[in-house]
Amino acid sequence: MKVEDLLKPFPIKEFHPFPRAMMGPGAHEMVGPEALKMGFKRTLLMSSGLRGTDIVHNMAESLKWHGLEVVVYDKVESNPKDYNVMDSVKLYQENECDSFVSIGGGSTHDACKGARISIAHDGRNVNDFEGFNKSENPKNPPHIAISTTAGTGSETSWAYVITDTTTDPDNPHKYVAFDDASVATLAVDDPVLYFECPVDYTAQCGFDVLAHASEPYVSRLNFEPSLGNAIRAIKLTAENLREATWNGTDLKGREGMMYAQYIAAQAFNSGGLGIIHSISHAVSAFYDTHHGLNNAIALPRVWAFNMPVAYKRFADIAQAMGVDTYGMTDVQAADAALAAAIRLLRDVNIIEKFVDVKQDSYSKNRLGQGPTKFYENAPVIKGDKADVDRITNHVLGDACTPGNAKECTFDTVRPVVEHCMNGDLDELLP
């Protein structure tokens, strides 16, 4: 069932599955025994390399110590590309693997989920499965997803996001696939693995969490089972992101963000997303910018855009973010929520508009440095009229857009994209 179908009168709303999960300090040390219990023999371990850490090496050695054979694919890129997925599928098939372990953030988990769907369909290209439940074979290889960031929640959701590099470089395409068959078999969240996450990356991933939590809370789907997790995840993010960012080995902050990202993903898993994510997908399609950074830049503008149809929900968000709303009207409280989000963004030192993102702006940046011609013309975010128009058109075709709180058209969304590119956040404050 597509999001558009869920918005029809008297809808039957879908609650999508979650995997079993192991959470807490030391959880990653249980992966070997769990893999054996699940029948793993020769597993493909997927990662982005996690360079500068020994996490991948240690996990591979732990699996080997427990008697498993391990094949490593460590070339997953930020904003995973279709060729990352298909290269891992080829490696899996050549080595006759029987299972997957993904370790990293959402990019690694998403690429792995796409690979599993491809393998279940005899190696068909992952781009064939864009959309909602496009896979035909519900059985695919078992998968343990181990997170090293508090961001996407991909280890527990039914979504994966892939950049299709077969499209015209002047009109690139990044898509979301939603598929119940892609859900991991076991999710592992261990806050100790977050300790080595860079400061800026921690902050950006945290705003991915805030987007995941806030969008289903105001979504047109209005899915009751998602609302509790959504508002709780907002509260946990407001309480823990600053500490997790600036004191990365603080277990309380890291564990708080671990739970925030996990339950935020459970909220959007059935409660839907909106154009924070659609704008993020569009900008990274053209520029390969980090998803969490994109969400952080888009979030205040989209909140301001959506407020007129959801003041009461944004007033709730203000309270969750620690604002004393006693004596405020819902409109005043909603404005206070927006101010709190901007304060949080500035407190964790995130870039405030897209034209200020440069090649050396953050540690994970690959702006204009992609391995194919797909990105060779994108070393600088332009933010001009043509740029705003093409990104707006991409937003309108994104699978997350129908769930947005406020109806979206080219004429209504274009000013939001324009402001994300060039606007000053202070202009949004009352």
C-alpha positions as CSV (number, residue, x, y, z in Angstrom):
1,M,0.0,0.0,0.0
2,K,1.4,3.4,-1.0
3,V,1.3,6.5,1.2
4,E,-1.1,8.1,-1.2
5,D,-3.5,5.2,-0.6
6,L,-3.2,5.6,3.2
7,L,-4.4,9.2,2.8
8,K,-7.7,8.3,1.3
9,P,-10.9,8.6,3.4
10,F,-11.4,5.8,6.0
11,P,-8.0,4.3,5.4
12,I,-6.7,1.0,6.7
13,K,-3.3,2.0,8.0
14,E,-0.4,-0.4,7.9
15,F,1.9,-1.2,10.9
16,H,5.2,-2.5,9.4
17,P,7.5,-5.0,11.1
18,F,10.6,-4.5,13.3
19,P,13.4,-6.9,13.8
20,R,14.5,-8.5,17.0
21,A,17.0,-6.2,18.7
22,M,19.9,-6.3,21.2
23,M,20.6,-2.9,22.8
24,G,23.1,-1.5,25.3
25,P,26.8,-1.4,26.2
26,G,28.5,-4.5,25.1
27,A,25.8,-5.7,22.8
28,H,28.1,-6.0,19.8
29,E,30.1,-8.6,21.6
30,M,27.1,-11.0,21.2
31,V,27.1,-10.9,17.5
32,G,29.3,-14.0,17.0
33,P,27.1,-16.3,19.2
34,E,24.0,-14.8,17.7
35,A,25.2,-15.4,14.1
36,L,25.9,-19.1,15.0
37,K,22.4,-19.5,16.5
38,M,21.0,-18.0,13.2
39,G,22.9,-20.6,11.2
40,F,25.6,-18.3,9.6
41,K,28.5,-20.1,8.1
42,R,30.1,-17.8,5.5
43,T,29.0,-14.2,5.9
44,L,29.6,-11.0,3.9
45,L,30.5,-8.2,6.3
46,M,29.6,-4.8,4.7
47,S,30.8,-1.5,5.9
48,S,32.0,1.9,4.7
49,G,35.5,1.0,6.0
50,L,35.1,3.1,9.2
51,R,38.5,4.3,8.5
52,G,40.4,5.7,11.5
53,T,38.8,3.0,13.8
54,D,39.5,-0.7,14.3
55,I,35.8,-1.6,14.5
56,V,35.5,-3.5,11.3
57,H,38.7,-5.5,11.9
58,N,37.6,-6.3,15.4
59,M,34.2,-7.5,14.3
60,A,35.6,-9.6,11.5
61,E,38.1,-11.2,13.9
62,S,35.4,-11.9,16.5
63,L,33.2,-13.6,13.9
64,K,36.2,-15.7,12.8
65,W,37.0,-16.6,16.4
66,H,33.5,-18.0,16.7
67,G,34.1,-20.2,13.7
68,L,32.5,-18.2,10.9
69,E,34.1,-17.5,7.5
70,V,34.1,-13.8,6.7
71,V,34.2,-12.0,3.4
72,V,34.6,-8.2,3.7
73,Y,33.1,-5.5,1.5
74,D,34.2,-2.2,2.9
75,K,33.5,0.2,0.0
76,V,30.0,1.4,0.8
77,E,29.8,5.2,0.2
78,S,27.9,7.9,2.0
79,N,24.5,8.1,0.2
80,P,25.0,4.5,-1.1
81,K,25.1,4.1,-4.8
82,D,23.5,1.4,-6.9
83,Y,27.0,0.1,-7.9
84,N,27.9,-0.3,-4.2
85,V,24.9,-2.6,-3.8
86,M,25.6,-4.6,-7.0
87,D,29.4,-4.9,-6.3
88,S,28.5,-6.5,-2.9
89,V,25.9,-8.8,-4.6
90,K,28.6,-10.0,-6.9
91,L,31.1,-10.6,-4.1
92,Y,28.4,-12.5,-2.1
93,Q,27.6,-14.7,-5.0
94,E,31.2,-15.4,-6.0
95,N,32.1,-16.5,-2.5
96,E,28.9,-18.4,-2.0
97,C,28.0,-16.6,1.2
98,D,24.9,-17.4,3.2
99,S,24.3,-14.3,5.3
100,F,25.1,-10.6,5.9
101,V,26.5,-8.5,8.7
102,S,26.4,-4.8,8.2
103,I,28.3,-2.5,10.5
104,G,28.2,1.3,10.3
105,G,25.5,3.9,9.8
106,G,22.5,4.1,7.5
107,S,24.5,4.0,4.3
108,T,25.9,0.6,5.1
109,H,22.6,-0.9,6.4
110,D,20.7,0.5,3.4
111,A,23.2,-0.9,0.9
112,C,23.0,-4.3,2.6
113,K,19.2,-4.3,2.6
114,G,19.3,-3.5,-1.1
115,A,21.8,-6.3,-1.7
116,R,19.6,-8.8,0.1
117,I,16.6,-7.9,-2.0
118,S,18.7,-8.2,-5.2
119,I,20.1,-11.6,-4.2
120,A,16.5,-12.9,-3.5
121,H,15.8,-12.1,-7.1
122,D,18.8,-13.7,-8.8
123,G,20.9,-10.6,-8.8
124,R,18.5,-8.2,-10.5
125,N,19.6,-4.6,-10.3
126,V,18.6,-3.0,-7.1
127,N,17.1,0.0,-9.0
128,D,14.3,-2.3,-10.1
129,F,12.9,-2.3,-6.6
130,E,12.3,1.4,-6.1
131,G,8.9,2.0,-4.5
132,F,6.7,0.2,-2.1
133,N,7.1,-3.6,-1.6
134,K,8.3,-4.1,-5.1
135,S,10.1,-7.4,-4.2
136,E,8.4,-10.6,-5.1
137,N,10.3,-13.1,-3.0
138,P,9.9,-12.5,0.7
139,K,12.8,-14.8,1.6
140,N,16.3,-13.3,1.4
141,P,19.6,-13.9,3.3
142,P,19.6,-13.3,7.1
143,H,21.1,-10.0,8.2
144,I,22.6,-8.7,11.4
145,A,22.8,-4.9,11.4
146,I,25.2,-3.3,13.8
147,S,25.0,0.5,14.2
148,T,28.0,2.8,14.8
149,T,26.0,6.0,14.6
150,A,22.8,7.4,16.2
151,G,21.1,8.5,13.1
152,T,19.0,6.7,10.5
153,G,17.6,3.8,12.5
154,S,18.0,1.7,9.3
155,E,18.7,-1.3,11.5
156,T,15.1,-1.4,12.5
157,S,13.1,0.1,9.6
158,W,11.6,-1.2,6.4
159,A,13.2,1.6,4.3
160,Y,16.4,1.8,2.4
161,V,17.7,4.7,0.2
162,I,19.8,4.3,-2.9
163,T,21.3,6.8,-5.4
164,D,20.6,5.6,-9.0
165,T,23.8,6.6,-11.0
166,T,22.4,5.2,-14.3
167,T,20.3,8.4,-14.7
168,D,21.3,11.6,-16.5
169,P,24.1,13.4,-14.5
170,D,22.1,16.6,-15.1
171,N,19.0,15.0,-13.6
172,P,20.2,12.6,-10.9
173,H,17.9,10.4,-8.9
174,K,17.9,9.3,-5.3
175,Y,15.1,7.1,-4.2
176,V,13.5,5.4,-1.2
177,A,12.5,1.8,-1.3
178,F,10.1,0.6,1.3
179,D,10.0,-3.2,1.6
180,D,8.9,-5.4,4.5
181,A,11.2,-8.1,3.1
182,S,14.2,-5.8,3.6
183,V,13.9,-5.6,7.4
184,A,17.0,-6.9,9.2
185,T,16.9,-10.2,11.0
186,L,18.7,-8.8,14.1
187,A,19.4,-5.2,15.0
188,V,22.4,-4.5,17.4
189,D,22.8,-1.1,19.0
190,D,25.7,-0.6,21.3
191,P,26.5,3.0,22.4
192,V,30.1,2.1,23.0
193,L,30.6,1.8,19.2
194,Y,29.5,5.5,18.9
195,F,32.4,6.8,21.0
196,E,34.7,7.2,17.9
197,C,32.1,9.0,15.8
198,P,33.4,12.4,14.8
199,V,31.9,15.5,16.5
200,D,30.3,17.0,13.3
201,Y,29.0,13.6,12.2
202,T,27.4,13.0,15.6
203,A,25.6,16.3,15.4
204,Q,24.4,15.7,11.8
205,C,23.2,12.2,12.6
206,G,21.4,13.7,15.6
207,F,19.3,15.9,13.4
208,D,18.4,12.9,11.2
209,V,16.9,11.6,14.4
210,L,15.0,14.8,15.1
211,A,13.7,14.7,11.6
212,H,12.6,11.1,11.9
213,A,10.8,11.9,15.1
214,S,9.1,15.1,14.2
215,E,7.9,14.2,10.7
216,P,5.6,11.3,11.8
217,Y,4.4,13.4,14.8
218,V,2.9,15.9,12.4
219,S,2.4,13.6,9.4
220,R,-0.9,13.6,7.5
221,L,-1.0,9.9,8.2
222,N,-1.6,10.7,11.9
223,F,-0.8,7.1,12.9
224,E,-1.5,6.8,16.6
225,P,0.9,3.8,17.3
226,S,3.8,6.1,16.1
227,L,3.0,9.2,18.1
228,G,4.3,8.0,21.4
229,N,7.7,6.9,20.1
230,A,7.9,10.1,18.0
231,I,7.5,12.6,20.9
232,R,9.7,10.5,23.2
233,A,12.5,10.5,20.6
234,I,12.3,14.3,20.3
235,K,12.6,14.6,24.1
236,L,15.6,12.2,24.2
237,T,17.3,14.1,21.3
238,A,16.8,17.5,23.0
239,E,18.2,16.1,26.2
240,N,21.2,14.2,24.9
241,L,22.5,15.5,21.5
242,R,24.6,18.3,22.9
243,E,26.4,16.0,25.4
244,A,26.8,13.2,22.8
245,T,28.3,15.7,20.4
246,W,30.7,17.6,22.6
247,N,31.6,14.8,25.1
248,G,31.6,11.8,22.8
249,T,32.6,9.2,25.4
250,D,29.8,10.2,27.7
251,L,27.9,7.0,28.0
252,K,24.6,8.6,29.1
253,G,24.6,11.0,26.1
254,R,25.5,8.3,23.7
255,E,23.0,5.8,25.1
256,G,20.2,8.5,25.1
257,M,20.8,9.1,21.4
258,M,20.9,5.3,20.8
259,Y,17.4,5.0,22.1
260,A,16.3,8.2,20.4
261,Q,17.4,7.1,16.9
262,Y,15.9,3.6,17.4
263,I,12.5,4.6,18.5
264,A,12.4,7.6,16.0
265,A,12.9,5.0,13.2
266,Q,10.1,2.9,14.7
267,A,7.9,6.0,14.6
268,F,8.4,6.8,10.9
269,N,8.4,3.1,10.0
270,S,4.6,3.2,9.9
271,G,3.9,6.9,10.7
272,G,5.5,8.4,7.6
273,L,8.0,11.1,6.8
274,G,7.8,14.4,4.9
275,I,9.7,17.0,2.9
276,I,12.6,17.4,5.3
277,H,13.6,14.0,4.0
278,S,12.5,14.8,0.4
279,I,14.7,17.9,0.3
280,S,17.6,15.9,1.8
281,H,17.3,13.2,-0.8
282,A,17.2,15.7,-3.6
283,V,20.2,17.7,-2.5
284,S,22.3,14.6,-1.9
285,A,21.2,13.3,-5.3
286,F,22.8,16.4,-6.9
287,Y,25.7,17.0,-4.6
288,D,26.3,13.9,-2.5
289,T,26.0,15.8,0.7
290,H,25.5,14.1,4.0
291,H,21.9,13.1,4.8
292,G,22.0,14.2,8.4
293,L,23.4,17.6,7.4
294,N,20.8,18.0,4.8
295,N,18.0,17.2,7.3
296,A,19.5,19.7,9.8
297,I,19.4,22.5,7.2
298,A,15.9,21.6,5.9
299,L,14.3,21.0,9.3
300,P,13.7,24.5,10.6
301,R,12.3,25.7,7.2
302,V,10.0,22.7,6.9
303,W,8.8,23.1,10.4
304,A,7.9,26.7,9.6
305,F,6.2,25.6,6.4
306,N,4.1,23.0,8.2
307,M,3.1,24.9,11.4
308,P,-0.1,26.5,10.1
309,V,-1.7,23.1,9.8
310,A,-0.2,21.5,13.0
311,Y,0.2,24.2,15.7
312,K,-1.0,21.9,18.5
313,R,1.5,19.2,17.5
314,F,4.4,21.7,17.3
315,A,3.3,23.0,20.8
316,D,3.8,19.4,22.0
317,I,7.2,19.3,20.4
318,A,8.1,22.5,22.2
319,Q,7.4,20.9,25.6
320,A,9.3,17.8,24.6
321,M,12.3,20.0,23.8
322,G,12.2,21.4,27.3
323,V,10.4,24.7,26.6
324,D,8.1,25.9,29.5
325,T,5.0,26.6,27.5
326,Y,2.8,27.5,30.5
327,G,0.7,30.5,29.5
328,M,1.5,30.3,25.8
329,T,-1.0,29.8,23.0
330,D,-0.4,26.9,20.7
331,V,0.9,29.3,18.1
332,Q,3.4,30.8,20.5
333,A,4.5,27.4,21.7
334,A,4.9,26.2,18.1
335,D,7.1,29.3,17.5
336,A,9.1,28.3,20.6
337,A,9.6,24.8,19.2
338,L,11.1,26.3,16.1
339,A,13.4,28.5,18.1
340,A,14.5,25.5,20.2
341,A,15.4,23.6,17.1
342,I,17.5,26.5,15.7
343,R,19.2,26.8,19.1
344,L,20.0,23.1,19.1
345,L,21.4,23.3,15.6
346,R,23.6,26.2,16.5
347,D,24.7,24.7,19.8
348,V,26.1,21.6,17.9
349,N,27.6,23.9,15.3
350,I,25.8,22.7,12.1
351,I,26.0,24.7,8.9
352,E,22.8,26.7,8.4
353,K,22.2,26.9,4.6
354,F,23.3,24.8,1.7
355,V,25.3,27.4,-0.2
356,D,27.7,27.5,2.8
357,V,28.5,23.8,2.4
358,K,32.1,23.6,1.0
359,Q,34.4,20.7,0.2
360,D,36.1,21.1,3.6
361,S,33.0,21.9,5.6
362,Y,32.8,18.6,7.5
363,S,34.7,15.3,8.0
364,K,32.5,13.1,5.8
365,N,32.2,15.5,2.9
366,R,32.7,14.2,-0.6
367,L,31.2,17.3,-2.4
368,G,32.2,17.1,-6.1
369,Q,34.5,14.1,-5.5
370,G,32.3,11.2,-6.5
371,P,34.0,8.3,-8.4
372,T,31.9,8.7,-11.5
373,K,30.9,11.5,-13.9
374,F,27.7,11.6,-11.9
375,Y,29.2,14.3,-9.5
376,E,32.0,15.9,-11.5
377,N,29.9,19.0,-12.1
378,A,28.9,19.4,-8.5
379,P,31.9,20.7,-6.5
380,V,29.9,23.8,-5.3
381,I,26.3,24.1,-4.4
382,K,24.9,26.8,-6.6
383,G,21.6,27.7,-5.1
384,D,20.6,29.6,-8.2
385,K,17.2,29.6,-9.9
386,A,17.9,26.5,-12.0
387,D,19.3,24.7,-8.9
388,V,16.2,25.5,-6.8
389,D,13.9,24.5,-9.6
390,R,15.4,21.1,-10.3
391,I,15.7,20.2,-6.6
392,T,12.1,21.2,-6.1
393,N,11.0,18.9,-8.9
394,H,13.0,16.1,-7.3
395,V,11.2,16.8,-4.0
396,L,7.8,16.5,-5.6
397,G,8.6,13.1,-6.9
398,D,10.0,11.7,-3.6
399,A,8.2,8.9,-1.8
400,C,8.3,10.8,1.5
401,T,6.4,13.9,0.2
402,P,2.8,12.6,0.3
403,G,3.0,12.2,4.1
404,N,4.0,15.8,4.7
405,A,1.7,17.7,7.1
406,K,0.9,20.4,4.5
407,E,0.0,19.8,0.9
408,C,2.9,20.3,-1.5
409,T,3.0,21.8,-4.9
410,F,5.8,23.3,-6.9
411,D,4.7,26.9,-6.0
412,T,4.5,26.1,-2.2
413,V,7.6,24.0,-1.9
414,R,9.9,26.1,-4.1
415,P,10.2,28.9,-1.5
416,V,11.1,26.4,1.1
417,V,13.9,25.0,-1.0
418,E,15.1,28.5,-1.9
419,H,15.3,29.4,1.8
420,C,17.2,26.2,2.5
421,M,19.7,27.2,-0.1
422,N,20.2,30.9,0.6
423,G,18.0,32.1,3.5
424,D,18.9,33.2,7.0
425,L,17.4,31.2,9.9
426,D,16.8,34.3,11.9
427,E,14.2,35.3,9.3
428,L,12.1,32.3,10.6
429,L,12.0,33.5,14.2
430,P,9.1,35.6,15.5
